Amino acid sequence: MKKVVIFGYTKSGKEIAKLLKDGDFELEIIDEDPMQVADANIDGYFARHTTLDDDKIFEDIGIGDNVDALFCTSNNDSLNLFVTLSARNIDKNLKILTEIKKMEDEKKMILAGANRTISPHSVGAAKAYRMINKPRVSRVLDIFSKIENKISIIELEVRKGSLYDGKNFKNINLSSSNDLILLGLLDIKRSNEFIFFSRGVSHKIRPGDTMVVLGSKKNLKKFKIEVDTIK
């Protein structure tokens, strides 16, 4: 029996859960909101309340072991991005479908590791699910294509007087201009504490801080030149 995890017992998550319920799947619901977990339990699903702030929690759920597919359907875009990134980092072969609120976020989620995205504003989750399922629920795990673009992660130290010296960390947008994703920052003043970009933390970048960026090798090479350039 294949295991499927749904992160976010939202409207979309509930619709997908209903479609999977009668299939030959082991289904688990994950949510940061205890009320949503309670609703899932009442609806007859096995649900777990967790903050998903540690790789060990992902591994406890079965990511990297026995989970075949992950649906990220939280109402929080930053959380969906964080969970997609974390799950992909643990399991390169996991099938991930991530919900997006804006179509311009699709490229960012695909780059982060999602195989497919759905947008409830353009098409209902159930309809999108049926479209890719064609038409049996049991075939959902066969419709995901593997990521074709070769992606890497690099660490770039910010130099004094360079382009990002003094900029506010949370206002940086690399996805639109560079087709890259800023994963986080190693803060030199806090003993290289790692700050996840998806958490929306306000932080003035200082010389010596290290930006951790994900993207294609070609785009990362160009970005490294940009980061090293002194204004």
C-alpha positions as CSV (number, residue, x, y, z in Angstrom):
1,M,0.0,0.0,0.0
2,K,1.4,3.4,-1.0
3,K,1.6,6.1,1.6
4,V,0.4,9.7,0.8
5,V,0.9,12.7,3.2
6,I,-1.3,15.8,3.0
7,F,0.2,18.9,4.6
8,G,-2.6,21.3,5.4
9,Y,-6.2,20.2,6.1
10,T,-7.5,23.2,4.2
11,K,-10.3,23.2,1.6
12,S,-8.0,21.9,-1.0
13,G,-6.5,19.3,1.4
14,K,-9.9,18.1,2.3
15,E,-11.0,17.6,-1.4
16,I,-7.8,15.7,-2.2
17,A,-8.2,13.6,1.0
18,K,-11.8,12.6,-0.1
19,L,-10.6,11.6,-3.5
20,L,-7.8,9.4,-2.0
21,K,-9.9,8.0,0.8
22,D,-11.4,5.1,-1.3
23,G,-8.2,4.3,-3.1
24,D,-5.6,1.8,-2.0
25,F,-3.5,4.3,0.0
26,E,-2.2,4.8,3.5
27,L,-3.2,8.4,4.1
28,E,-1.8,10.8,6.7
29,I,-2.8,14.4,7.4
30,I,-0.3,16.9,8.8
31,D,-1.1,20.3,10.1
32,E,0.4,23.0,12.4
33,D,-3.1,24.0,13.6
34,P,-4.5,21.6,16.3
35,M,-8.0,22.5,15.3
36,Q,-7.4,21.3,11.8
37,V,-6.0,18.1,13.1
38,A,-9.1,17.6,15.2
39,D,-11.3,18.2,12.2
40,A,-9.3,15.6,10.2
41,N,-9.6,13.1,13.0
42,I,-13.4,13.7,13.2
43,D,-13.5,13.1,9.4
44,G,-11.9,9.7,10.0
45,Y,-8.3,10.3,9.0
46,F,-5.1,9.7,10.8
47,A,-3.8,13.2,11.5
48,R,-0.8,14.5,13.3
49,H,-0.1,18.0,14.8
50,T,3.5,19.2,14.3
51,T,5.4,22.4,13.7
52,L,7.6,20.7,11.0
53,D,10.6,22.7,12.2
54,D,13.1,19.8,12.2
55,D,14.2,17.3,9.5
56,K,13.8,14.5,12.1
57,I,10.0,15.2,12.1
58,F,9.9,14.8,8.4
59,E,11.7,11.5,8.7
60,D,9.4,10.4,11.5
61,I,6.5,11.0,9.2
62,G,8.2,8.7,6.6
63,I,9.6,11.2,4.2
64,G,12.7,9.5,2.7
65,D,11.4,6.1,3.6
66,N,7.9,4.9,2.8
67,V,6.0,8.1,1.6
68,D,5.3,8.0,-2.1
69,A,3.6,11.4,-2.5
70,L,3.3,14.7,-0.6
71,F,0.5,17.3,-1.1
72,C,1.4,20.7,0.3
73,T,-2.0,22.5,0.6
74,S,-1.5,24.8,3.6
75,N,-3.0,28.3,3.3
76,N,0.5,29.7,4.1
77,D,2.7,30.1,1.0
78,S,5.8,30.4,3.1
79,L,5.1,27.1,4.8
80,N,4.3,25.4,1.6
81,L,7.7,26.5,0.2
82,F,9.5,25.5,3.4
83,V,7.9,22.0,3.5
84,T,8.5,21.5,-0.2
85,L,12.2,22.5,0.1
86,S,12.7,20.3,3.2
87,A,11.0,17.3,1.8
88,R,12.8,17.5,-1.5
89,N,16.1,17.8,0.3
90,I,15.4,14.6,2.2
91,D,14.0,12.6,-0.7
92,K,15.0,13.4,-4.3
93,N,12.4,10.9,-5.7
94,L,9.4,12.0,-3.7
95,K,6.4,13.1,-5.7
96,I,5.3,16.6,-4.5
97,L,2.3,18.6,-5.5
98,T,2.2,22.1,-4.0
99,E,-0.6,24.6,-3.9
100,I,0.1,28.2,-5.0
101,K,-2.0,31.3,-4.5
102,K,-0.5,33.2,-7.4
103,M,0.5,31.8,-10.8
104,E,3.7,33.8,-10.7
105,D,4.8,31.6,-7.8
106,E,4.7,28.4,-9.9
107,K,8.2,28.7,-11.1
108,K,9.5,29.2,-7.5
109,M,7.7,26.1,-6.2
110,I,9.0,24.0,-9.2
111,L,12.5,25.2,-8.5
112,A,12.1,24.4,-4.8
113,G,11.3,20.8,-5.7
114,A,7.6,20.5,-6.5
115,N,6.7,18.2,-9.4
116,R,3.4,19.9,-10.0
117,T,1.5,22.9,-8.7
118,I,-2.3,23.6,-8.3
119,S,-4.0,26.9,-8.0
120,P,-7.5,26.9,-6.4
121,H,-8.1,30.3,-8.0
122,S,-7.8,29.1,-11.5
123,V,-9.1,25.6,-11.0
124,G,-10.5,23.7,-8.0
125,A,-8.2,21.2,-6.4
126,A,-10.6,18.3,-7.0
127,K,-10.9,19.2,-10.7
128,A,-7.1,19.6,-11.1
129,Y,-6.6,16.3,-9.3
130,R,-9.1,14.6,-11.7
131,M,-7.4,16.2,-14.7
132,I,-4.0,14.8,-13.9
133,N,-5.5,11.5,-12.6
134,K,-7.2,10.4,-15.9
135,P,-9.5,9.1,-14.4
136,R,-8.6,6.6,-11.7
137,V,-7.4,7.8,-8.3
138,S,-4.9,4.9,-8.2
139,R,-3.0,6.5,-11.0
140,V,-2.2,9.7,-9.3
141,L,1.3,8.6,-8.4
142,D,2.1,8.0,-12.0
143,I,1.5,11.4,-13.4
144,F,4.3,13.3,-11.8
145,S,7.3,13.9,-14.1
146,K,10.8,14.1,-12.7
147,I,12.5,17.4,-12.4
148,E,14.5,18.0,-15.5
149,N,16.6,21.0,-14.6
150,K,19.8,20.3,-12.7
151,I,19.8,22.4,-9.6
152,S,22.4,23.1,-6.9
153,I,22.8,25.0,-3.7
154,I,25.6,27.4,-3.0
155,E,26.8,29.6,-0.1
156,L,27.8,33.2,-1.0
157,E,29.5,35.4,1.6
158,V,28.4,39.1,1.4
159,R,31.3,41.5,0.9
160,K,31.5,45.0,2.3
161,G,30.2,47.5,-0.2
162,S,28.7,44.8,-2.5
163,L,25.2,44.9,-3.9
164,Y,23.4,43.1,-1.0
165,D,25.4,44.8,1.8
166,G,22.9,46.7,4.0
167,K,19.8,45.3,2.3
168,N,16.8,44.0,4.2
169,F,16.9,40.2,4.0
170,K,13.1,39.7,3.8
171,N,12.7,42.2,0.8
172,I,15.1,40.3,-1.5
173,N,13.3,38.7,-4.5
174,L,15.6,36.5,-6.6
175,S,12.9,34.4,-8.2
176,S,11.7,37.1,-10.6
177,S,15.1,38.6,-11.7
178,N,17.4,35.6,-11.4
179,D,15.2,32.5,-11.4
180,L,16.8,31.6,-8.1
181,I,15.5,30.9,-4.6
182,L,17.0,32.4,-1.5
183,L,16.8,29.6,1.0
184,G,18.2,31.5,4.0
185,L,21.1,33.4,5.6
186,L,23.9,32.4,7.9
187,D,24.1,35.4,10.4
188,I,27.7,36.0,11.3
189,K,26.7,38.1,14.4
190,R,24.7,35.1,15.8
191,S,27.4,32.5,15.4
192,N,26.3,31.6,11.9
193,E,22.7,30.9,13.0
194,F,20.6,29.9,9.9
195,I,17.6,32.1,9.2
196,F,15.1,30.6,6.8
197,F,13.9,33.2,4.2
198,S,10.4,31.6,4.1
199,R,9.9,32.7,7.7
200,G,9.8,36.3,6.7
201,V,12.4,37.6,9.3
202,S,13.5,41.2,9.0
203,H,17.3,41.3,9.0
204,K,19.8,43.8,7.7
205,I,22.4,42.0,5.8
206,R,26.0,42.6,7.0
207,P,29.4,41.9,5.5
208,G,30.3,38.3,6.4
209,D,26.8,37.1,6.4
210,T,26.3,34.1,4.0
211,M,23.4,33.8,1.5
212,V,22.3,30.3,0.8
213,V,20.8,30.1,-2.7
214,L,19.2,27.4,-4.8
215,G,19.0,27.4,-8.6
216,S,20.5,26.1,-11.9
217,K,24.2,26.0,-12.1
218,K,24.2,28.5,-14.9
219,N,22.1,31.1,-13.0
220,L,24.1,30.6,-9.8
221,K,27.3,31.3,-11.6
222,K,25.9,34.6,-12.9
223,F,24.5,35.5,-9.4
224,K,27.9,34.8,-7.8
225,I,29.5,37.5,-10.0
226,E,26.6,39.9,-9.0
227,V,27.1,39.2,-5.3
228,D,30.9,39.7,-5.5
229,T,30.7,43.0,-7.4
230,I,31.5,46.1,-5.3
231,K,29.1,49.0,-5.8
